[in-house]
Amino acid sequence: MKEYITDSACGDCGVATKKGYVEILEFTHFVEFFSFNYIGENHKEKELVRKVTVVVALDLDSGNTKNPEDESE
């Protein structure tokens, strides 16, 4: 499992927030299809794709999770 986290200095109520991705799963799907890459005006290149890498990840975002109505408790 890979983890990609970036810190941010700004946040809610002066609390630093963190954003990042946690990779859950990565696999290769074998398939055949044609893809057309744009080369220039009126010109495309046809390419046979035989495999696709698939990554499943979670986008994490944490910060001030307090409910302002519950602060007195």
All heavy atoms as a GROMACS GRO file, in nm:
protein
  580
    1MET      N    1   0.085  -0.117   0.000
    1MET     CA    2   0.000   0.000   0.000
    1MET      C    3   0.090   0.124   0.000
    1MET      O    4   0.181   0.135   0.079
    1MET     CB    5  -0.091  -0.002   0.123
    1MET     CG    6  -0.181   0.117   0.127
    1MET     SD    7  -0.296   0.134   0.267
    1MET     CE    8  -0.307  -0.019   0.342
    2LYS      N    9   0.064   0.214  -0.091
    2LYS     CA   10   0.139   0.338  -0.100
    2LYS      C   11   0.056   0.451  -0.042
    2LYS      O   12  -0.066   0.449  -0.049
    2LYS     CB   13   0.174   0.371  -0.245
    2LYS     CG   14   0.268   0.272  -0.308
    2LYS     CD   15   0.296   0.311  -0.450
    2LYS     CE   16   0.381   0.206  -0.518
    2LYS     NZ   17   0.401   0.235  -0.658
    3GLU      N   18   0.124   0.549   0.016
    3GLU     CA   19   0.054   0.662   0.076
    3GLU      C   20   0.117   0.790   0.026
    3GLU      O   21   0.237   0.807   0.033
    3GLU     CB   22   0.064   0.654   0.228
    3GLU     CG   23  -0.024   0.751   0.299
    3GLU     CD   24  -0.025   0.724   0.447
    3GLU    OE1   25  -0.012   0.608   0.489
    3GLU    OE2   26  -0.040   0.821   0.521
    4TYR      N   27   0.035   0.879  -0.029
    4TYR     CA   28   0.081   1.007  -0.079
    4TYR      C   29   0.012   1.116   0.002
    4TYR      O   30  -0.108   1.133  -0.007
    4TYR     CB   31   0.046   1.024  -0.227
    4TYR     CG   32   0.097   0.912  -0.314
    4TYR    CD1   33   0.017   0.806  -0.348
    4TYR    CD2   34   0.228   0.913  -0.359
    4TYR    CE1   35   0.065   0.703  -0.426
    4TYR    CE2   36   0.277   0.811  -0.438
    4TYR     CZ   37   0.194   0.706  -0.471
    4TYR     OH   38   0.242   0.605  -0.549
    5ILE      N   39   0.089   1.193   0.082
    5ILE     CA   40   0.030   1.295   0.168
    5ILE      C   41   0.103   1.426   0.144
    5ILE      O   42   0.225   1.429   0.137
    5ILE     CB   43   0.038   1.257   0.316
    5ILE    CG1   44  -0.035   1.127   0.336
    5ILE    CG2   45  -0.010   1.368   0.404
    5ILE    CD1   46  -0.118   1.111   0.454
    6THR      N   47   0.027   1.532   0.133
    6THR     CA   48   0.083   1.667   0.122
    6THR      C   49   0.028   1.751   0.235
    6THR      O   50  -0.091   1.745   0.264
    6THR     CB   51   0.049   1.731  -0.013
    6THR    OG1   52  -0.093   1.735  -0.026
    6THR    CG2   53   0.108   1.654  -0.128
    7ASP      N   54   0.114   1.824   0.304
    7ASP     CA   55   0.070   1.911   0.413
    7ASP      C   56   0.034   2.048   0.359
    7ASP      O   57   0.096   2.098   0.267
    7ASP     CB   58   0.180   1.927   0.518
    7ASP     CG   59   0.198   1.799   0.598
    7ASP    OD1   60   0.100   1.726   0.612
    7ASP    OD2   61   0.310   1.774   0.644
    8SER      N   62  -0.064   2.109   0.420
    8SER     CA   63  -0.106   2.243   0.383
    8SER      C   64  -0.105   2.328   0.507
    8SER      O   65  -0.151   2.288   0.613
    8SER     CB   66  -0.247   2.238   0.324
    8SER     OG   67  -0.290   2.368   0.293
    9ALA      N   68  -0.050   2.449   0.498
    9ALA     CA   69  -0.036   2.536   0.615
    9ALA      C   70  -0.169   2.598   0.654
    9ALA      O   71  -0.188   2.635   0.769
    9ALA     CB   72   0.066   2.645   0.587
   10CYS      N   73  -0.259   2.614   0.562
   10CYS     CA   74  -0.386   2.677   0.596
   10CYS      C   75  -0.489   2.571   0.627
   10CYS      O   76  -0.481   2.459   0.582
   10CYS     CB   77  -0.434   2.768   0.484
   10CYS     SG   78  -0.465   2.680   0.330
   11GLY      N   79  -0.587   2.608   0.709
   11GLY     CA   80  -0.690   2.513   0.746
   11GLY      C   81  -0.805   2.584   0.814
   11GLY      O   82  -0.807   2.706   0.827
   12ASP      N   83  -0.900   2.508   0.859
   12ASP     CA   84  -1.014   2.564   0.931
   12ASP      C   85  -0.974   2.600   1.074
   12ASP      O   86  -0.912   2.520   1.143
   12ASP     CB   87  -1.129   2.463   0.934
   12ASP     CG   88  -1.183   2.436   0.796
   12ASP    OD1   89  -1.175   2.526   0.712
   12ASP    OD2   90  -1.233   2.324   0.773
   13CYS      N   91  -1.006   2.718   1.118
   13CYS     CA   92  -0.983   2.763   1.255
   13CYS      C   93  -0.836   2.752   1.295
   13CYS      O   94  -0.803   2.718   1.407
   13CYS     CB   95  -1.070   2.687   1.353
   13CYS     SG   96  -1.246   2.707   1.322
   14GLY      N   97  -0.745   2.775   1.202
   14GLY     CA   98  -0.602   2.772   1.233
   14GLY      C   99  -0.546   2.633   1.247
   14GLY      O  100  -0.434   2.615   1.292
   15VAL      N  101  -0.619   2.530   1.209
   15VAL     CA  102  -0.573   2.392   1.218
   15VAL      C  103  -0.518   2.350   1.082
   15VAL      O  104  -0.583   2.370   0.980
   15VAL     CB  105  -0.688   2.298   1.260
   15VAL    CG1  106  -0.642   2.155   1.264
   15VAL    CG2  107  -0.744   2.342   1.395
   16ALA      N  108  -0.399   2.294   1.080
   16ALA     CA  109  -0.340   2.249   0.955
   16ALA      C  110  -0.419   2.129   0.902
   16ALA      O  111  -0.466   2.046   0.978
   16ALA     CB  112  -0.194   2.212   0.974
   17THR      N  113  -0.432   2.122   0.772
   17THR     CA  114  -0.504   2.012   0.709
   17THR      C  115  -0.405   1.927   0.632
   17THR      O  116  -0.298   1.972   0.594
   17THR     CB  117  -0.614   2.062   0.614
   17THR    OG1  118  -0.553   2.141   0.512
   17THR    CG2  119  -0.716   2.144   0.689
   18LYS      N  120  -0.443   1.802   0.609
   18LYS     CA  121  -0.362   1.712   0.528
   18LYS      C  122  -0.448   1.659   0.416
   18LYS      O  123  -0.564   1.624   0.436
   18LYS     CB  124  -0.310   1.595   0.611
   18LYS     CG  125  -0.203   1.629   0.708
   18LYS     CD  126  -0.151   1.504   0.773
   18LYS     CE  127  -0.035   1.536   0.864
   18LYS     NZ  128   0.020   1.417   0.927
   19LYS      N  129  -0.392   1.653   0.298
   19LYS     CA  130  -0.459   1.595   0.183
   19LYS      C  131  -0.366   1.489   0.126
   19LYS      O  132  -0.245   1.506   0.127
   19LYS     CB  133  -0.488   1.699   0.076
   19LYS     CG  134  -0.594   1.799   0.114
   19LYS     CD  135  -0.623   1.891  -0.001
   19LYS     CE  136  -0.730   1.990   0.039
   19LYS     NZ  137  -0.767   2.078  -0.069
   20GLY      N  138  -0.422   1.383   0.076
   20GLY     CA  139  -0.336   1.281   0.016
   20GLY      C  140  -0.416   1.164  -0.036
   20GLY      O  141  -0.538   1.158  -0.024
   21TYR      N  142  -0.346   1.070  -0.096
   21TYR     CA  143  -0.404   0.951  -0.152
   21TYR      C  144  -0.344   0.830  -0.084
   21TYR      O  145  -0.225   0.824  -0.061
   21TYR     CB  146  -0.376   0.942  -0.303
   21TYR     CG  147  -0.440   1.052  -0.383
   21TYR    CD1  148  -0.369   1.164  -0.419
   21TYR    CD2  149  -0.573   1.043  -0.421
   21TYR    CE1  150  -0.429   1.266  -0.493
   21TYR    CE2  151  -0.634   1.143  -0.493
   21TYR     CZ  152  -0.561   1.253  -0.529
   21TYR     OH  153  -0.620   1.353  -0.601
   22VAL      N  154  -0.429   0.733  -0.052
   22VAL     CA  155  -0.384   0.605   0.000
   22VAL      C  156  -0.422   0.502  -0.105
   22VAL      O  157  -0.539   0.482  -0.136
   22VAL     CB  158  -0.451   0.571   0.134
   22VAL    CG1  159  -0.410   0.432   0.181
   22VAL    CG2  160  -0.415   0.675   0.238
   23GLU      N  161  -0.320   0.438  -0.160
   23GLU     CA  162  -0.342   0.340  -0.265
   23GLU      C  163  -0.385   0.208  -0.203
   23GLU      O  164  -0.318   0.153  -0.117
   23GLU     CB  165  -0.211   0.321  -0.343
   23GLU     CG  166  -0.223   0.230  -0.461
   23GLU     CD  167  -0.094   0.220  -0.537
   23GLU    OE1  168  -0.042   0.324  -0.579
   23GLU    OE2  169  -0.044   0.107  -0.549
   24ILE      N  170  -0.500   0.158  -0.245
   24ILE     CA  171  -0.557   0.035  -0.192
   24ILE      C  172  -0.516  -0.085  -0.277
   24ILE      O  173  -0.480  -0.189  -0.225
   24ILE     CB  174  -0.712   0.044  -0.187
   24ILE    CG1  175  -0.756   0.164  -0.107
   24ILE    CG2  176  -0.772  -0.084  -0.134
   24ILE    CD1  177  -0.722   0.159   0.038
   25LEU      N  178  -0.521  -0.068  -0.407
   25LEU     CA  179  -0.502  -0.180  -0.498
   25LEU      C  180  -0.443  -0.130  -0.630
   25LEU      O  181  -0.480  -0.023  -0.677
   25LEU     CB  182  -0.638  -0.247  -0.524
   25LEU     CG  183  -0.647  -0.362  -0.622
   25LEU    CD1  184  -0.573  -0.483  -0.567
   25LEU    CD2  185  -0.793  -0.397  -0.646
   26GLU      N  186  -0.352  -0.207  -0.688
   26GLU     CA  187  -0.298  -0.176  -0.820
   26GLU      C  188  -0.285  -0.307  -0.896
   26GLU      O  189  -0.233  -0.406  -0.843
   26GLU     CB  190  -0.161  -0.108  -0.810
   26GLU     CG  191  -0.103  -0.078  -0.948
   26GLU     CD  192   0.029  -0.002  -0.940
   26GLU    OE1  193   0.068   0.040  -0.830
   26GLU    OE2  194   0.092   0.012  -1.046
   27PHE      N  195  -0.339  -0.310  -1.019
   27PHE     CA  196  -0.329  -0.430  -1.100
   27PHE      C  197  -0.324  -0.393  -1.248
   27PHE      O  198  -0.352  -0.280  -1.286
   27PHE     CB  199  -0.446  -0.526  -1.073
   27PHE     CG  200  -0.582  -0.471  -1.106
   27PHE    CD1  201  -0.637  -0.492  -1.231
   27PHE    CD2  202  -0.654  -0.400  -1.011
   27PHE    CE1  203  -0.763  -0.441  -1.261
   27PHE    CE2  204  -0.780  -0.350  -1.039
   27PHE     CZ  205  -0.834  -0.371  -1.166
   28THR      N  206  -0.288  -0.490  -1.330
   28THR     CA  207  -0.281  -0.471  -1.475
   28THR      C  208  -0.395  -0.548  -1.539
   28THR      O  209  -0.413  -0.667  -1.514
   28THR     CB  210  -0.146  -0.520  -1.530
   28THR    OG1  211  -0.041  -0.449  -1.464
   28THR    CG2  212  -0.136  -0.497  -1.679
   29HIS      N  213  -0.472  -0.479  -1.621
   29HIS     CA  214  -0.582  -0.539  -1.695
   29HIS      C  215  -0.535  -0.558  -1.839
   29HIS      O  216  -0.498  -0.462  -1.905
   29HIS     CB  217  -0.705  -0.448  -1.689
   29HIS     CG  218  -0.822  -0.500  -1.766
   29HIS    ND1  219  -0.890  -0.613  -1.731
   29HIS    CD2  220  -0.883  -0.453  -1.878
   29HIS    CE1  221  -0.988  -0.634  -1.817
   29HIS    NE2  222  -0.985  -0.538  -1.908
   30PHE      N  223  -0.536  -0.682  -1.887
   30PHE     CA  224  -0.491  -0.710  -2.022
   30PHE      C  225  -0.609  -0.705  -2.118
   30PHE      O  226  -0.708  -0.774  -2.100
   30PHE     CB  227  -0.423  -0.847  -2.027
   30PHE     CG  228  -0.296  -0.850  -1.946
   30PHE    CD1  229  -0.296  -0.897  -1.816
   30PHE    CD2  230  -0.178  -0.804  -2.001
   30PHE    CE1  231  -0.180  -0.898  -1.741
   30PHE    CE2  232  -0.061  -0.805  -1.927
   30PHE     CZ  233  -0.062  -0.852  -1.796
   31VAL      N  234  -0.596  -0.617  -2.218
   31VAL     CA  235  -0.703  -0.593  -2.313
   31VAL      C  236  -0.640  -0.542  -2.442
   31VAL      O  237  -0.525  -0.496  -2.441
   31VAL     CB  238  -0.803  -0.489  -2.255
   31VAL    CG1  239  -0.737  -0.355  -2.234
   31VAL    CG2  240  -0.926  -0.476  -2.340
   32GLU      N  241  -0.708  -0.552  -2.551
   32GLU     CA  242  -0.656  -0.498  -2.677
   32GLU      C  243  -0.757  -0.400  -2.735
   32GLU      O  244  -0.873  -0.435  -2.756
   32GLU     CB  245  -0.627  -0.609  -2.777
   32GLU     CG  246  -0.504  -0.690  -2.744
   32GLU     CD  247  -0.463  -0.782  -2.858
   32GLU    OE1  248  -0.532  -0.786  -2.961
   32GLU    OE2  249  -0.362  -0.851  -2.841
   33PHE      N  250  -0.711  -0.277  -2.759
   33PHE     CA  251  -0.794  -0.178  -2.827
   33PHE      C  252  -0.701  -0.075  -2.891
   33PHE      O  253  -0.583  -0.066  -2.859
   33PHE     CB  254  -0.894  -0.111  -2.732
   33PHE     CG  255  -0.830  -0.030  -2.621
   33PHE    CD1  256  -0.802   0.105  -2.638
   33PHE    CD2  257  -0.801  -0.088  -2.499
   33PHE    CE1  258  -0.745   0.179  -2.537
   33PHE    CE2  259  -0.744  -0.015  -2.398
   33PHE     CZ  260  -0.715   0.118  -2.415
   34PHE      N  261  -0.756   0.001  -2.984
   34PHE     CA  262  -0.678   0.105  -3.051
   34PHE      C  263  -0.703   0.240  -2.987
   34PHE      O  264  -0.815   0.275  -2.954
   34PHE     CB  265  -0.712   0.111  -3.201
   34PHE     CG  266  -0.657  -0.005  -3.278
   34PHE    CD1  267  -0.738  -0.111  -3.314
   34PHE    CD2  268  -0.524  -0.008  -3.315
   34PHE    CE1  269  -0.688  -0.218  -3.385
   34PHE    CE2  270  -0.472  -0.114  -3.386
   34PHE     CZ  271  -0.554  -0.220  -3.421
   35SER      N  272  -0.594   0.315  -2.970
   35SER     CA  273  -0.601   0.450  -2.917
   35SER      C  274  -0.543   0.544  -3.023
   35SER      O  275  -0.449   0.508  -3.094
   35SER     CB  276  -0.519   0.459  -2.788
   35SER     OG  277  -0.514   0.591  -2.741
   36PHE      N  278  -0.600   0.664  -3.032
   36PHE     CA  279  -0.554   0.760  -3.131
   36PHE      C  280  -0.490   0.878  -3.059
   36PHE      O  281  -0.556   0.949  -2.984
   36PHE     CB  282  -0.670   0.807  -3.220
   36PHE     CG  283  -0.725   0.696  -3.305
   36PHE    CD1  284  -0.830   0.618  -3.260
   36PHE    CD2  285  -0.670   0.670  -3.428
   36PHE    CE1  286  -0.881   0.516  -3.337
   36PHE    CE2  287  -0.719   0.568  -3.508
   36PHE     CZ  288  -0.825   0.490  -3.462
   37ASN      N  289  -0.360   0.896  -3.077
   37ASN     CA  290  -0.285   1.005  -3.016
   37ASN      C  291  -0.278   1.124  -3.111
   37ASN      O  292  -0.245   1.109  -3.228
   37ASN     CB  293  -0.143   0.960  -2.979
   37ASN     CG  294  -0.144   0.844  -2.883
   37ASN    OD1  295  -0.227   0.837  -2.794
   37ASN    ND2  296  -0.052   0.751  -2.902
   38TYR      N  297  -0.308   1.243  -3.060
   38TYR     CA  298  -0.303   1.365  -3.139
   38TYR      C  299  -0.157   1.405  -3.159
   38TYR      O  300  -0.084   1.426  -3.063
   38TYR     CB  301  -0.381   1.476  -3.066
   38TYR     CG  302  -0.382   1.608  -3.138
   38TYR    CD1  303  -0.463   1.629  -3.248
   38TYR    CD2  304  -0.300   1.712  -3.096
   38TYR    CE1  305  -0.465   1.750  -3.314
   38TYR    CE2  306  -0.300   1.833  -3.161
   38TYR     CZ  307  -0.383   1.852  -3.270
   38TYR     OH  308  -0.384   1.972  -3.335
   39ILE      N  309  -0.112   1.414  -3.282
   39ILE     CA  310   0.026   1.452  -3.316
   39ILE      C  311   0.032   1.598  -3.358
   39ILE      O  312   0.118   1.672  -3.313
   39ILE     CB  313   0.082   1.363  -3.428
   39ILE    CG1  314   0.078   1.216  -3.387
   39ILE    CG2  315   0.223   1.405  -3.466
   39ILE    CD1  316   0.162   1.184  -3.266
   40GLY      N  317  -0.054   1.640  -3.442
   40GLY     CA  318  -0.057   1.777  -3.492
   40GLY      C  319  -0.190   1.802  -3.561
   40GLY      O  320  -0.279   1.717  -3.560
   41GLU      N  321  -0.200   1.920  -3.620
   41GLU     CA  322  -0.324   1.954  -3.688
   41GLU      C  323  -0.348   1.856  -3.803
   41GLU      O  324  -0.260   1.833  -3.886
   41GLU     CB  325  -0.318   2.097  -3.742
   41GLU     CG  326  -0.449   2.147  -3.795
   41GLU     CD  327  -0.442   2.293  -3.834
   41GLU    OE1  328  -0.367   2.369  -3.770
   41GLU    OE2  329  -0.512   2.329  -3.930
   42ASN      N  330  -0.466   1.795  -3.806
   42ASN     CA  331  -0.505   1.699  -3.909
   42ASN      C  332  -0.417   1.574  -3.912
   42ASN      O  333  -0.402   1.511  -4.016
   42ASN     CB  334  -0.506   1.764  -4.048
   42ASN     CG  335  -0.606   1.876  -4.056
   42ASN    OD1  336  -0.710   1.871  -3.993
   42ASN    ND2  337  -0.573   1.978  -4.132
   43HIS      N  338  -0.357   1.539  -3.798
   43HIS     CA  339  -0.272   1.419  -3.794
   43HIS      C  340  -0.286   1.349  -3.660
   43HIS      O  341  -0.267   1.410  -3.555
   43HIS     CB  342  -0.125   1.456  -3.820
   43HIS     CG  343  -0.039   1.335  -3.838
   43HIS    ND1  344   0.032   1.281  -3.735
   43HIS    CD2  345  -0.015   1.258  -3.946
   43HIS    CE1  346   0.098   1.175  -3.778
   43HIS    NE2  347   0.072   1.159  -3.908
   44LYS      N  348  -0.321   1.220  -3.666
   44LYS     CA  349  -0.331   1.138  -3.546
   44LYS      C  350  -0.254   1.009  -3.568
   44LYS      O  351  -0.241   0.961  -3.680
   44LYS     CB  352  -0.477   1.106  -3.515
   44LYS     CG  353  -0.558   1.227  -3.476
   44LYS     CD  354  -0.700   1.189  -3.446
   44LYS     CE  355  -0.780   1.314  -3.414
   44LYS     NZ  356  -0.921   1.284  -3.394
   45GLU      N  357  -0.204   0.955  -3.457
   45GLU     CA  358  -0.127   0.831  -3.464
   45GLU      C  359  -0.209   0.720  -3.399
   45GLU      O  360  -0.256   0.734  -3.285
   45GLU     CB  361   0.004   0.850  -3.388
   45GLU     CG  362   0.091   0.728  -3.384
   45GLU     CD  363   0.217   0.753  -3.303
   45GLU    OE1  364   0.206   0.787  -3.184
   45GLU    OE2  365   0.324   0.739  -3.362
   46LYS      N  366  -0.225   0.610  -3.469
   46LYS     CA  367  -0.301   0.497  -3.419
   46LYS      C  368  -0.207   0.404  -3.344
   46LYS      O  369  -0.101   0.366  -3.396
   46LYS     CB  370  -0.366   0.423  -3.536
   46LYS     CG  371  -0.456   0.311  -3.498
   46LYS     CD  372  -0.518   0.253  -3.625
   46LYS     CE  373  -0.605   0.135  -3.596
   46LYS     NZ  374  -0.662   0.078  -3.720
   47GLU      N  375  -0.245   0.366  -3.220
   47GLU     CA  376  -0.159   0.282  -3.137
   47GLU      C  377  -0.242   0.168  -3.077
   47GLU      O  378  -0.352   0.190  -3.028
   47GLU     CB  379  -0.099   0.366  -3.025
   47GLU     CG  380  -0.017   0.288  -2.926
   47GLU     CD  381   0.030   0.374  -2.810
   47GLU    OE1  382  -0.019   0.485  -2.792
   47GLU    OE2  383   0.116   0.325  -2.736
   48LEU      N  384  -0.188   0.047  -3.082
   48LEU     CA  385  -0.254  -0.068  -3.023
   48LEU      C  386  -0.216  -0.076  -2.875
   48LEU      O  387  -0.098  -0.086  -2.840
   48LEU     CB  388  -0.214  -0.197  -3.094
   48LEU     CG  389  -0.272  -0.326  -3.037
   48LEU    CD1  390  -0.424  -0.326  -3.045
   48LEU    CD2  391  -0.214  -0.446  -3.108
   49VAL      N  392  -0.315  -0.070  -2.787
   49VAL     CA  393  -0.292  -0.080  -2.643
   49VAL      C  394  -0.323  -0.223  -2.602
   49VAL      O  395  -0.430  -0.276  -2.632
   49VAL     CB  396  -0.383   0.019  -2.566
   49VAL    CG1  397  -0.366   0.003  -2.417
   49VAL    CG2  398  -0.353   0.161  -2.610
   50ARG      N  399  -0.230  -0.286  -2.532
   50ARG     CA  400  -0.246  -0.426  -2.492
   50ARG      C  401  -0.271  -0.443  -2.343
   50ARG      O  402  -0.318  -0.549  -2.300
   50ARG     CB  403  -0.126  -0.508  -2.532
   50ARG     CG  404  -0.108  -0.516  -2.681
   50ARG     CD  405   0.010  -0.605  -2.717
   50ARG     NE  406   0.031  -0.609  -2.859
   50ARG     CZ  407  -0.024  -0.701  -2.938
   50ARG    NH1  408  -0.102  -0.792  -2.889
   50ARG    NH2  409   0.001  -0.699  -3.067
   51LYS      N  410  -0.239  -0.342  -2.262
   51LYS     CA  411  -0.263  -0.354  -2.119
   51LYS      C  412  -0.287  -0.215  -2.058
   51LYS      O  413  -0.241  -0.114  -2.110
   51LYS     CB  414  -0.147  -0.422  -2.046
   51LYS     CG  415  -0.017  -0.346  -2.052
   51LYS     CD  416   0.093  -0.421  -1.979
   51LYS     CE  417   0.223  -0.343  -1.985
   51LYS     NZ  418   0.328  -0.408  -1.911
   52VAL      N  419  -0.364  -0.213  -1.948
   52VAL     CA  420  -0.396  -0.090  -1.878
   52VAL      C  421  -0.367  -0.112  -1.730
   52VAL      O  422  -0.408  -0.214  -1.673
   52VAL     CB  423  -0.546  -0.054  -1.896
   52VAL    CG1  424  -0.581   0.071  -1.816
   52VAL    CG2  425  -0.579  -0.035  -2.042
   53THR      N  426  -0.295  -0.020  -1.668
   53THR     CA  427  -0.269  -0.026  -1.525
   53THR      C  428  -0.382   0.045  -1.452
   53THR      O  429  -0.413   0.160  -1.482
   53THR     CB  430  -0.134   0.038  -1.491
   53THR    OG1  431  -0.031  -0.029  -1.563
   53THR    CG2  432  -0.105   0.030  -1.342
   54VAL      N  433  -0.443  -0.025  -1.358
   54VAL     CA  434  -0.556   0.028  -1.282
   54VAL      C  435  -0.511   0.047  -1.137
   54VAL      O  436  -0.452  -0.042  -1.078
   54VAL     CB  437  -0.676  -0.069  -1.286
   54VAL    CG1  438  -0.792  -0.015  -1.205
   54VAL    CG2  439  -0.717  -0.095  -1.430
   55VAL      N  440  -0.538   0.166  -1.082
   55VAL     CA  441  -0.504   0.196  -0.944
   55VAL      C  442  -0.631   0.239  -0.871
   55VAL      O  443  -0.702   0.328  -0.917
   55VAL     CB  444  -0.398   0.309  -0.934
   55VAL    CG1  445  -0.370   0.343  -0.790
   55VAL    CG2  446  -0.272   0.269  -1.007
   56VAL      N  447  -0.659   0.174  -0.759
   56VAL     CA  448  -0.772   0.210  -0.674
   56VAL      C  449  -0.714   0.279  -0.552
   56VAL      O  450  -0.628   0.225  -0.484
   56VAL     CB  451  -0.852   0.085  -0.631
   56VAL    CG1  452  -0.967   0.123  -0.540
   56VAL    CG2  453  -0.902   0.010  -0.754
   57ALA      N  454  -0.760   0.404  -0.527
   57ALA     CA  455  -0.705   0.483  -0.416
   57ALA      C  456  -0.815   0.562  -0.348
   57ALA      O  457  -0.920   0.588  -0.405
   57ALA     CB  458  -0.597   0.577  -0.468
   58LEU      N  459  -0.787   0.601  -0.223
   58LEU     CA  460  -0.876   0.688  -0.148
   58LEU      C  461  -0.815   0.826  -0.141
   58LEU      O  462  -0.696   0.840  -0.116
   58LEU     CB  463  -0.895   0.636  -0.005
   58LEU     CG  464  -0.968   0.504   0.011
   58LEU    CD1  465  -0.965   0.462   0.156
   58LEU    CD2  466  -1.110   0.516  -0.039
   59ASP      N  467  -0.898   0.928  -0.161
   59ASP     CA  468  -0.854   1.066  -0.148
   59ASP      C  469  -0.885   1.111  -0.006
   59ASP      O  470  -1.001   1.123   0.032
   59ASP     CB  471  -0.927   1.154  -0.250
   59ASP     CG  472  -0.885   1.298  -0.245
   59ASP    OD1  473  -0.787   1.331  -0.176
   59ASP    OD2  474  -0.951   1.380  -0.312
   60LEU      N  475  -0.779   1.131   0.074
   60LEU     CA  476  -0.798   1.168   0.214
   60LEU      C  477  -0.789   1.318   0.230
   60LEU      O  478  -0.702   1.382   0.175
   60LEU     CB  479  -0.691   1.101   0.301
   60LEU     CG  480  -0.690   0.950   0.301
   60LEU    CD1  481  -0.576   0.900   0.388
   60LEU    CD2  482  -0.822   0.896   0.351
   61ASP      N  483  -0.878   1.371   0.312
   61ASP     CA  484  -0.877   1.512   0.344
   61ASP      C  485  -0.922   1.524   0.488
   61ASP      O  486  -1.033   1.489   0.523
   61ASP     CB  487  -0.973   1.588   0.251
   61ASP     CG  488  -0.964   1.738   0.267
   61ASP    OD1  489  -0.874   1.786   0.336
   61ASP    OD2  490  -1.050   1.807   0.208
   62SER      N  491  -0.832   1.571   0.574
   62SER     CA  492  -0.869   1.583   0.715
   62SER      C  493  -0.840   1.724   0.763
   62SER      O  494  -0.758   1.795   0.709
   62SER     CB  495  -0.791   1.483   0.800
   62SER     OG  496  -0.653   1.510   0.792
   63GLY      N  497  -0.909   1.765   0.865
   63GLY     CA  498  -0.892   1.898   0.921
   63GLY      C  499  -0.981   1.913   1.042
   63GLY      O  500  -0.999   1.818   1.118
   64ASN      N  501  -1.039   2.028   1.061
   64ASN     CA  502  -1.127   2.054   1.174
   64ASN      C  503  -1.260   1.983   1.151
   64ASN      O  504  -1.338   2.022   1.066
   64ASN     CB  505  -1.149   2.204   1.191
   64ASN     CG  506  -1.230   2.236   1.315
   64ASN    OD1  507  -1.259   2.150   1.396
   64ASN    ND2  508  -1.264   2.363   1.330
   65THR      N  509  -1.285   1.878   1.227
   65THR     CA  510  -1.408   1.800   1.210
   65THR      C  511  -1.508   1.828   1.320
   65THR      O  512  -1.609   1.762   1.330
   65THR     CB  513  -1.376   1.650   1.209
   65THR    OG1  514  -1.308   1.616   1.330
   65THR    CG2  515  -1.289   1.614   1.089
   66LYS      N  516  -1.481   1.928   1.405
   66LYS     CA  517  -1.573   1.961   1.513
   66LYS      C  518  -1.696   2.033   1.457
   66LYS      O  519  -1.686   2.117   1.370
   66LYS     CB  520  -1.506   2.054   1.614
   66LYS     CG  521  -1.399   1.987   1.695
   66LYS     CD  522  -1.346   2.086   1.798
   66LYS     CE  523  -1.238   2.024   1.882
   66LYS     NZ  524  -1.186   2.121   1.982
   67ASN      N  525  -1.808   2.001   1.514
   67ASN     CA  526  -1.931   2.070   1.480
   67ASN      C  527  -1.939   2.194   1.568
   67ASN      O  528  -1.934   2.183   1.691
   67ASN     CB  529  -2.051   1.977   1.506
   67ASN     CG  530  -2.180   2.037   1.457
   67ASN    OD1  531  -2.186   2.155   1.421
   67ASN    ND2  532  -2.284   1.956   1.456
   68PRO      N  533  -1.951   2.316   1.514
   68PRO     CA  534  -1.953   2.437   1.595
   68PRO      C  535  -2.064   2.437   1.700
   68PRO      O  536  -2.050   2.498   1.805
   68PRO     CB  537  -1.977   2.550   1.494
   68PRO     CG  538  -1.953   2.491   1.361
   68PRO     CD  539  -1.964   2.344   1.373
   69GLU      N  540  -2.172   2.366   1.677
   69GLU     CA  541  -2.282   2.360   1.773
   69GLU      C  542  -2.245   2.277   1.895
   69GLU      O  543  -2.303   2.293   2.002
   69GLU     CB  544  -2.407   2.304   1.706
   69GLU     CG  545  -2.456   2.391   1.593
   69GLU     CD  546  -2.570   2.325   1.515
   69GLU    OE1  547  -2.606   2.208   1.546
   69GLU    OE2  548  -2.622   2.389   1.422
   70ASP      N  549  -2.148   2.183   1.882
   70ASP     CA  550  -2.110   2.095   1.992
   70ASP      C  551  -1.990   2.144   2.072
   70ASP      O  552  -1.941   2.074   2.158
   70ASP     CB  553  -2.078   1.954   1.936
   70ASP     CG  554  -2.202   1.889   1.875
   70ASP    OD1  555  -2.314   1.927   1.914
   70ASP    OD2  556  -2.185   1.802   1.788
   71GLU      N  557  -1.938   2.263   2.043
   71GLU     CA  558  -1.817   2.312   2.109
   71GLU      C  559  -1.837   2.337   2.258
   71GLU      O  560  -1.744   2.330   2.336
   71GLU     CB  561  -1.766   2.439   2.043
   71GLU     CG  562  -1.695   2.412   1.913
   71GLU     CD  563  -1.629   2.536   1.858
   71GLU    OE1  564  -1.622   2.638   1.928
   71GLU    OE2  565  -1.586   2.529   1.742
   72SER      N  566  -1.959   2.364   2.305
   72SER     CA  567  -1.982   2.393   2.445
   72SER      C  568  -1.981   2.266   2.531
   72SER      O  569  -1.971   2.274   2.651
   72SER     CB  570  -2.116   2.466   2.463
   72SER     OG  571  -2.222   2.383   2.415
   73GLU      N  572  -1.989   2.149   2.469
   73GLU     CA  573  -1.993   2.022   2.544
   73GLU      C  574  -1.856   1.973   2.580
   73GLU      O  575  -1.758   1.997   2.527
   73GLU     CB  576  -2.066   1.916   2.463
   73GLU     CG  577  -2.211   1.950   2.442
   73GLU     CD  578  -2.282   1.847   2.357
   73GLU    OE1  579  -2.222   1.744   2.324
   73GLU    OE2  580  -2.398   1.869   2.324
   0.00000   0.00000   0.00000
